[in-house]
């Protein structure tokens, strides 16, 4: 008889990495682009830190079949998801986060006046991300980014 381990709660993992003082790399802010660094890997997930100066953000993207979660450590981020062909924004202040499934498509931006920091956890580790355009209410793949080449 085999016993499967319960899946790791990725949002709980992100919460455990919420203090930049415990990171293996120093927190940075880059005025030319969003800064990111992988903090840890495990058998079933990986952990990334991201910093966001005001105005910095992502394109509309998925996570290449990985499920995940992210937690805002400081500042606030706006996550936009597609609903009924339109982008639906949701503000996530420090201390909040969200889980997402393997088909989740979103855009994340720092629309505030203060820098923001977040921790992201993916299962399995990110290998690919597809960027999308939203035209006439429909998502269209624009680019596929691959681990080792794009990040």
C-alpha positions in Angstrom: 0.0 0.0 0.0 1.4 3.4 -0.9 0.7 6.7 0.9 0.8 9.9 -1.2 2.1 13.0 0.6 -0.4 15.8 0.6 0.6 18.6 -1.9 2.5 21.4 -0.4 0.4 24.6 0.1 2.2 27.0 -2.1 0.8 30.1 -0.5 2.0 28.9 2.9 5.5 28.4 1.3 5.4 32.0 0.0 4.5 33.2 3.5 7.5 31.4 5.0 9.7 33.4 2.6 8.1 36.8 3.3 11.1 38.2 5.2 13.9 39.5 2.8 16.4 39.3 5.7 16.3 35.5 5.4 16.8 35.4 1.6 20.0 33.9 0.2 20.3 36.9 -2.1 20.0 40.6 -1.3 16.8 42.3 -2.3 17.4 44.7 -5.2 15.4 47.3 -7.1 16.3 47.9 -10.8 15.0 51.1 -12.4 15.4 49.6 -15.9 13.4 46.3 -15.4 11.7 44.2 -12.8 14.3 42.4 -10.6 13.8 38.7 -9.8 15.9 35.9 -8.2 15.2 32.3 -7.4 15.4 31.8 -3.6 14.9 28.0 -3.3 14.1 24.8 -5.0 12.5 21.7 -3.6 11.4 18.4 -5.1 7.9 19.7 -5.8 8.3 23.5 -6.1 10.5 26.5 -6.5 10.5 29.9 -4.9 11.2 33.3 -6.5 11.5 36.9 -5.2 10.4 39.8 -7.3 10.7 43.5 -6.8 8.5 46.1 -8.5 9.2 49.8 -8.7 6.2 52.0 -9.5 5.0 51.4 -13.0 6.9 48.1 -13.5 4.8 45.0 -14.4 4.5 41.9 -16.5 2.8 41.2 -19.8 -0.3 39.1 -19.8 1.1 35.6 -19.3 0.6 32.0 -18.1 3.0 29.7 -16.2 3.5 27.0 -18.8 1.4 24.4 -17.0 2.7 25.2 -13.5 0.4 25.9 -10.6 1.4 28.5 -8.1 0.9 31.2 -5.5 2.2 34.6 -4.8 2.3 36.8 -1.7 2.9 40.5 -1.6 5.6 41.2 1.0 5.5 45.0 0.8 3.8 47.7 -1.2 0.8 46.7 -3.3 0.3 44.9 -6.7 -2.6 44.9 -9.1 -3.3 41.6 -10.7 -5.5 41.6 -13.8 -7.2 38.4 -15.0 -9.3 37.8 -18.0 -13.1 37.5 -17.4 -15.7 37.5 -20.1 -13.1 38.9 -22.6 -12.0 41.8 -20.4 -9.3 42.4 -17.9 -10.6 42.4 -14.3 -8.2 44.2 -11.8 -7.7 43.2 -8.2 -5.4 45.1 -5.8 -3.3 43.0 -3.5 -1.8 44.9 -0.6 1.1 43.7 1.6 0.3 40.6 3.5 -2.1 39.2 0.9 -1.7 36.7 -1.8 -3.4 34.2 -4.0 -3.2 30.7 -5.3 -3.6 29.9 -9.0 -4.0 26.8 -11.2 -2.2 25.5 -14.2 -4.3 27.4 -16.7 -4.1 30.8 -14.9 -3.4 33.8 -17.2 -2.7 37.2 -15.6 -0.8 40.5 -15.6 0.7 41.9 -12.5 1.7 45.6 -12.1 2.8 48.0 -9.4 0.3 50.8 -9.9 1.2 52.4 -6.6 3.6 55.2 -5.6 5.8 52.9 -3.5 8.1 50.0 -4.4 6.6 46.5 -4.0 8.1 43.1 -3.2 6.5 39.7 -3.7 7.3 36.0 -3.4 6.2 33.5 -6.0 6.1 29.7 -5.7 5.5 27.4 -8.7 4.8 23.6 -8.9 6.5 22.2 -10.9 9.4 24.6 -11.5 8.8 27.1 -14.3 10.0 25.8 -17.6 8.0 27.9 -20.0 5.7 31.0 -20.0 3.5 32.1 -22.8 2.8 35.8 -23.2 -0.6 36.9 -24.6 -2.3 39.8 -26.3 -6.0 40.4 -25.7 -7.8 41.3 -28.9 -11.5 41.6 -29.3 -12.0 39.7 -26.0 -9.9 36.8 -27.0 -6.4 35.7 -25.8 -3.8 35.2 -28.5 -0.4 33.8 -27.9 2.3 36.4 -28.6 5.5 34.7 -27.4 6.7 31.6 -25.6 9.6 32.2 -23.2 11.8 29.3 -22.1 13.7 28.8 -18.9 17.5 29.0 -19.5 17.0 31.4 -22.4 14.5 34.0 -21.2 15.3 33.9 -17.5 
